[in-house]
Amino acid sequence: MAEDTSLQELILGYCRQVGGLVEPPAYGIHEVLLPDEVATLWGVDAHQRFVFDSESGAAEGYATLLHYGHPLVETIVDELRQQSANGLFLINNVHLEKPGLYAAIEKSLLVTNSRLFPVPGAMERRRLYHYVRFNFKASLVADEKRELILPVWMHLQGGYVVKADEIERLAILDNENQFRHLVPAAPSWVEGGPLTQEVLRLLLERASQAALEQLAPILEGLRHRLQRYLELDQARLKQYYDDLTKDVERRLKKAVDDDRRPALETKFAAIASERQAKLVDIEQKYSLRVDLELVNMAVIAQPKLDLTIEIKKRTASVQRQVVWDPLLHRVEPLTCDVCGQPSYNLSLCEDGHLAHTGCLAPQCVECKRTYCQKCAGQVETCVVCDRPVCGHSLVRCPTCKRVSCHDHVGLCHVENGEPRRLTAEGKPAATQPSLAPAASPAEAKSSSNQKPIAKADPSKGRASSTRPVSVKEKTHIPVTGDYLEVYSDPAQGIVTAYVMVRRREIAARTWEMTEEGIAVYCHCEKGLECQQNHLVYLPAPDSQLETQLLRFINTLRDEYGVPEKKIRFYHVRQGQAYEERKLKLPGSWRDPEALARAREGFDRLAAKRSRR
């Protein structure tokens, strides 16, 4: 069996912590020179020889054999119990310089419907930022008890969970603060100082939720095992008590006028009662209880650079502090104002909120304004077509006070005071554009992958058929682009192309692999006339996916008259954009299961349009 060295490590480690000198062991004897004040406090000589193995052969009286229960060991343990288990550490091995910080921010952050601008007079600031490591003890109690230690790292200023593998690998934790002149940065997700009790309490709540999410895979497997054991025990008990019941019933049939009948009836009732009690017992035995207890925490301070930038579009703007991490050498992500999770790819809502795609409210079909879920009350639905319309574009009927879009004005009370409902058989002819019928799944597979069969409605998850418009059919090309920048982001699973004119973005088109195919989202000057926004394409075979996406990119290039050689490809890795010679698809686009789901979803979408 392996030798137990925990006591030796505890005693010698604490001797070093209080300032003692510990020599390497010779013949199993550890020589220790303690500070005079420590030796006086412990009531021992400053020079000590410790032995932890009773069979080391040390001469009696020459060295002190330490063991559990020894007075000196008990003294040290009592001191340790009186000390706090929490700690404060500092990361000093960083270089607080970053030339071209704003350029690095522009390459790292993507706000799909807005642009980044420097704030006049804004300067780079050096400030202290903090991580908090919470160590939880999770007790999983069922038929047996299992305990786990779960460390959770939280970004205190951002309020979100961080992956600490790279931080632990690169950071050198010190007890001395070499950046005392730096001011701590305030949290962006809650009011208050960075290390106040209230902020740490709220951060602990988020860390507890993150710890439970870490436990989810373990709990799922454990619940499955417990359910199996429960079913086996229930089957065993059922068989056992069924046999007892049948035996008593058989004896009752024979004892018609026998004196034993009352006793047998009592036994029959006792068996039923005992059976129910046993079933309740085993259900409690295999029920899972999770207890989460905070063991200790450590606050890790690190100096970082931050810069205030402006995120602006035609109808809204907001300022945000973007942070450069000199330890990891990357720009930190911004946080979603709805869910609080970090991301390098966000959208700007009309009220100045930054939000993930999944945290956005339905986009207005009239003016294409974007709202987040916090502002969802500003988006209503047309009573005729059920499409989302924002307060800037809706029409409220003066007669019935119902809301409709501009296409269906006057149809809100035409059928005996009720709105006319759009159906596949009868749509209001005066208000509906001419639509080409959607292809069936079989036709969609046999046709070219470049032709979409549906235009997706992101608010309802439904689709309406549309006729693809070629470049030749467009009435005009408003602007001619100088070059195209194409970014492939594996973390988000998207490919985005930007049309640039003199380093200014004039259009952005994003392709994303969804459950219904390749979805297209476009933000350009054409607005409602853009025929590509919210189209859904059938994914090509695996070997032709890259060619298919290049065709989409070339279509955009043709729309804006960009020369063929003026396309630049970038690949985003860890928030940094690196230039590539050719297009690199996100890894999720190569997943056979995801592609199969996307093709099946496209077929269902085509079939739904065919039925309509």
N, C-alpha and C positions, 0 to 999 in steps of 0.2 A: 504493500500500500504506500501511496505517496506520503511523504513527511508533512505534517501540519506545521507550517511556518507562519501562521497568522499572528500568533502571540509575539513571535520574534519581530515581525515587521511592525506590529503596533508599538512595541516598547522602543525599539531602536529608531523608528520614524519619529516618535514623539520626542525622544531625546534630541534628535537633530532639530526639530521644530522649536524647542525652547532654547536653542543656541549651543547645545553640547557637541563635542567632537567624538565621532565614532570611528574607531580603527577597523580595518578589515579583520575578520576573525582568523585566529591562529590556533589550531588544534581544538576548534569548537569553542574558543573563548573570545568574547567580544569586549574589548577595552573601551571604556567611555569616560570622557572628562566633562563633567557637568559644570555650568556656571555656579559660582559660589552661592548666589541668592537662591537658585533652584535647589542646590544640595541642602541648604539650610531649611528651605520650605519642606522638603521631603524627609528631612531628618536623617540623611545619609552622608557619607564622605563624597567629596567631589570626584575622586578617582574611583571608578567602579569596574569590576570584571563580571560580566554576565554570562551564564550558561543556560541554554534552553533545552538541553538533552541530558536526561539523568544518566545515560549510558555513555557520555562523552569521555569519561575517565578523568575528569578534572579533579585535582586534589581538593579534599574537603578543607574548607577554610581559606582556600586560595581564590575561589570564584563563587559568586552567588548564583544558585540555581533558581531561576524564575519560573513560576508555574501559575496556573489559574488558582486564585485564592491567596497568593503571596501578598504580604502587606504592601510592598512597593507597587505591585501590579494593581492592587485595589486603589491605592492613592492616585495612580495615573488615570485609571478608569473614571474615578470620581471627578477629576479635573476635566476630562474630556466631556463628561456628561453635562458639566456646567457651561461649556462653550457652545456657541451657536453653530449649527450645521450649515448655515448659509454662508455665502462668500461673495466678495467683490474682486473682480480681476480686470486687468487692463491689457489691451493689445497695443504695443508700442512699435512693433516691427513693420511700420508702414511709411511710405514716402508721400507726403501731402503735396504733390504736384501733379497736374494733369493739363499739359498744353492742348489746346483745341477741345476743351470740354464741351462747348456747345455743339461742335460738329459731331462728337461722339454721341451726344444725346439725340441729335437728328437721325443718326444711323440706327440707334437702338430702339427708339420708341416709334410706334405706328398708331396714329389716330386716324381711322379710316375716312372720316368725313370732315377732317379739319387739317390745319397746318400749324407747325410750330414756328414761333417768332421769338427772338431775343427781347427781353424787357429793357428798355433804355435805362441806363444807369445801374442795372443789376450787376453785382459783383459776386465772384466766387467766395464762399464763406467756409471757413474751417470750424467745424463744431463736433462735439462729442455725440455719438450715437450709441445705442445700447442694444445688446441681445440679453434675453433672460432665458436661462435653461431651468425648466421645472422638471424635477425628478418625481414621478408618481409611482406608488406601489399599487398595483392592481391585483385584487384578490378575487379569483373566480371560484365561487363556492357552489358545489352541487353535491353529487355523491362523494366527491373528494374535493380537497381544496388545493388550488394552484395559485402561486403568487409570481408576479412578473414586475420588473422595474422598467418603466417607460420614460425615457428622456424626451422632452419636447422643447425645441428651441423656438423662441418667439422674437420677432423684430419689434422692439418696444415702440419706436416712433411710428412704424407702419401698422402695428397691431395684427400681423399675420404670421403664420408658421413659416420657418425657413429650414431648408435642408442644410444640416451642419457638417456634412462629411468634409467638404472642401475647407470650411472654416477651421475645423479641428486639425486638418492636415497642415494648414499654412500658418495658423496663429501660434504665437508664443505668448503665453499668459504670464503677466507680471503682477506684482503687488504694488509696485511703485508707479505713480502717474507721471509720465514725462511730458504730458500736455495739460498741465494745470491751468494754463491761461485760456484754454478753450471753454466756451460756454456750451452746456448741454442743449441739444435741440429739443423742441417741444413736440409731443405726439401730434400727428396729423389727424387721428381718428377719434380723439376725445380731448376735452379741455382739461388743462391741468399740467403741472410739472411732470417731468419724465419719471421721477422716482417717488412720487407721492403714493400714499397708501391706497387711494381710490383708483388710480391708474393701474397699479399692480393688481388690485382685486379684479378689475375688469379684464385685465390681461390673463389672469389666472382662469377666469371663466372660459375664455377662448382656448386656452391651453388644455383645459379639461375636456372640452369638446374634441379637440384634435387628438387627445390621448384615446378617447373612446373610438374615434375613427380609425386609429392605428389598431385598436383591438378588434375591429369588425371582422377581418378575415379569420382570426383565431376563434372569435365567438361563433361565427357561422359554422365552422367545423365542429366545435364543441357541442353546439345545439343539435347538430345532425347526429352526432354520436349518442348524446343523451336521449334524443327522441327514439333512436333505434333500441337502446337499452330499455326504455320505458315500454315500448311496444312488446319486447320480448318478455319482460316481467308481467305485463298485463295479460299476455297470452298464457303464461305459466299459471298465474293466479286464476284466470278464468277456467282453465282446464281443471285445476285442483278443486275449486269450489263447485264447478259443474258436476264433478264426480261425487263430491259429498252430498250435493243436493239430490242427485239421482238416487243415491243409496238411501237417503232418508225418505224420499218419495216412494221408493219400492217397499220399504219397511212399513210406511203408512198404509199402503194399499193392503198389505197382509194383515195389519192390526186394525181390523174394522171395529170390533167390539172389545179390543184388548185394553187392559189397564195401562199399557205402555204408550198409548196414543198421545196423551197430554205431554208426556216427556219428549216424544218425538216431534210434536208440533213446536214445543219450546226450542228444541235443538234446531229445527228448520229455520225459525226466526233468528236464532243466534248465528247461524251460518250466513244468512243474508246480511245481518248487521256487521259481522266480522269481515265479510267480503267487501262491503262498501268502505269500511275503515281502512283495510289494507290497500285498496285502490287509491284512496286519498293519500295514504302514507307514501306510496311509491311515486305519486305525482309530485309531492313535496320533495322527495328524495332526488328526483331528476330535474327539478326546476333550477334554473341557473340564476344566481345572484352575483352581481358585479359591484364590488366596493372599490372606489378610487380614492386613494389617500395621498396627499402631498407630503413627500419625505423631506425635501429641502429644495433650495433654489440657489442659483448663482447668477449674478449680474455681471456681464462682460461689456466693458466700455471700449469703444474704438473710435478714433478720430476719422472723419470723412469730409469730403467736399460736397457742397450743395450749391445749386444755382437756380434762381427763379426764372421760369420761362412762361411764355403766353401761348395758350392753345386757342386758336381762333378760327371761326368760319363766318359766313356772311351774316348769320342771325344771332350768334352767341360767341362769347369768349370767356376764358377763365385762366387764372394764373396758378401754377403748381411749382413746388420745389422738387427738383430732380437731384438725386444723390449719386455721387461717384464713390464707389467702394475701392480704396487704394489697396486693400488686401487681396481682393478677388479680381481687381483690374477690370471692372465692368460697371455699367450704369444700372442702378437698381430700378426695378419696375415701379410703375405707378399703381395705385390701388383703385379698385372699382368702388364708386361711391354708394353702390347698392348692396353688394355682398361683402365688401371689404377685402376681397382676394386680390393678390398682385397679378399684373399682366403687362406685357409689352405691347398688346394690341387692344385698344379701346376705341370707343366712339364718344363723341361729345353731344350731349343732349341739349335741347333748346334752352333749358334752365341752368346750364353750366355744370352739369354733372358728367363725370366720366364713368362709362359703364361697359361691361363685356357685351358681346353679342347676345348671350343668353339672358342678360339683365335688362335688355331694351324692351320697351313697350312696342306694340304694332306701329309701323311707320305709316304716316298719313298718305293715302293714295293720291291726294290732290297735289299738295305742295311738297311732299317727300320730307317733311320735317321729322326729325328723330327725337323721341322722348324715351327716358328710362322708366323703370318700373316705379320709381318714386313719383314721377310726374304722369303716371298712367291716367289720372283723372282728367287730364287735358285732352285725351283722345276718346272720342265716342264712335259709335258704329252707325252706318247708314241703315235706316229701317227697311230699305228696299233690297240692297245687295249685301248687307252685313259687312261691308268693308270699313276699315278704320278711317276716320276723318278727324283732324284736329280742330281746335277752336278757331284757328285762323281761316279754315277753308270750309267748314260745315255751313249748311244753310238750314235755318230753323223756320219751319213753316208757321206763318202768322195765324193760320186757321186751327191746325191740330197740335201745334207746338212740337211736332216731331222733328228729328234731325235727319238730314239726307245729304248726300254728296251732290256736286253740281250736275252730274249726269242724270240724276233721278229727281230733280226738282219737280214738285207737283204730283209725284206718284205716291206720296205718303198717306193719302186718304181717298184714293180714287175708287176703291172697291168697297162701297157701303161704309165709308168712313175709316176703313182699314188700309194699310199700305199694300201695294201690289208686290207680291213675292216673285222673285226671279226663279224660274224652273228651266229644266233642260228643254221642255216642250214649248214654253211660251215666254219669251223675253221681250220687254218693251222695245219694239223695233225702232222707235224714234230716238232712243237714248243709247242703244248698244252699238258698238262698232262691229263691222263685219269680221267674223271669226272663221278661221279655217278649222275643220274638224280635226280632233286629236287622233293620232295613229294608235292602232291596237298594239298590244305587246309584241305580237309576232311581226307586225309591220315595222315597229320601232327597231327591233333587233336586226331586221334585214336591211333597213335603210341606213344612210350615212349617220355616223355618230355626231356629226357637226350640226344636225338639225334638232333643236329642242322640240318636244311635243307639248310642253306645258310651261306656263308662267306661274311661279309659286307665289302664294299669298302668305307671307311670313306670320301674319297675325292669326290666321285660322288653320294653318297647316294644310290648306286646300290648294287646288290648282285651277286655273282657267286657261283654256287653250288660246294660243296666239299664233299669228303667222310670222315666221322669222323674216326680217327685213334685211336685204343685202345692202352693201355699201352703195351700189349704183342707184337704189331706190330712194336714198336719203335726199332730201331737198337741198341740203347744203352741208358743208363741213365748216363749222364756225371758226375754228382755230387750227393752224398747222403746228404740230409739235416738232421740237428739235430732236429729241431722243426719248427712248423708253428705258425705265429702270424696273427690272423684274426681281422681286424679293420672294424667295422660297423660305417659309418659316415652318420647320418641322414641329416645333413646340405647339403651334396653333393649328397645324395641319392645313395651311392655306398657302396660295400663291397669289401675289398682288403685283399688278403692273401699273406704273405711274407714267403718265404722259407729261413730259417736262418741256417748258419753254424758258430758256435763259435761267435755269436752276429754279424755276417756279412751277409747282404742280398745277396742272389744269384739269386733270381727270385721273381717277383711280378705279381700277376694275379688279375684283377679287374672285378667285375660284376656290370653292371649298367642297371636299368630298363629304356628302351628307348621306342620310339613310335613304334618300330618294334619288340619288345621282349626283352629278357635278352641278352645284348651285352657283349662280353668277350674281354678284352684287356690284353695282356700278354707281359711282358718284361723279357726275360730269355736268357740263353746262346745259345739256339737252333736257334735263329734268324729266318731265312726264313723257317727252317724245323719245326717250332712250328705249330702244327695243331690246336691249340686252339685260337690263336690270331685272333680277329675280327669275331668269330663265333657268331651266333644269335640263341637263344633257345626260344621255345614257353613256356611262363610262365605256371606253373602248377596251378591247382585250389587253391583258397585262403588258404585252410587248409593244403595244401601240399607244399607251397612255401618254408617254412623253410627246409623241408626234401629235396626238390630239390636242394637248395643251399648247403646243407651239402654234398650231393652227389658230387657236383662240387668240393667242398673243399677236399673231400676224394680222388677224382681223382687226384688232384694236389699232395696230400700227397703220393699216390701210385707212381706217376711219380718219386718222389725224395726219395722214400724209408723211409719216416718219420714214426716213430712208431705211432700207433693209439692214444696213451695217450699223445703224445707230441704236442697237439694243444692248443694254448692259445687264448682266445676270449677277445676282447676289444670293448668298446662302446665309441664313441667320443661325448662329450657334452661340448659345449662352447669352443671348441679348445683343451680340455683336454681328454686324453684317460684313461678310467677306466676299470679295468679288470672285466670280467663277468664270470659266471660259464658256460654259454652256449651262442649260437649265438643269437643276437638280430637284426632282420631285420630293416632297415630304415622305418620310418612311411609311406613314400611315396610309398613303396612297398605294403602297405595294402590298398591303395586308390582304391576303386572299379572302378571308372571312368578311372584312369590311367591304371589299369590292363586290362580293356575292350579295351582301345585304343591300348595297346601293343599287345593283342591277335588279334585284327582286322588288325593291321599293319603286324603282322607275317603272317596272312592268305594272305594278299595282296602280301607280299614278296614271299610266296610259290607259289601263282598263277602266278606271273611274271616268276619265274624260270620254272614252268611247261610249260608255253607258249614258252619259249626259247628252 
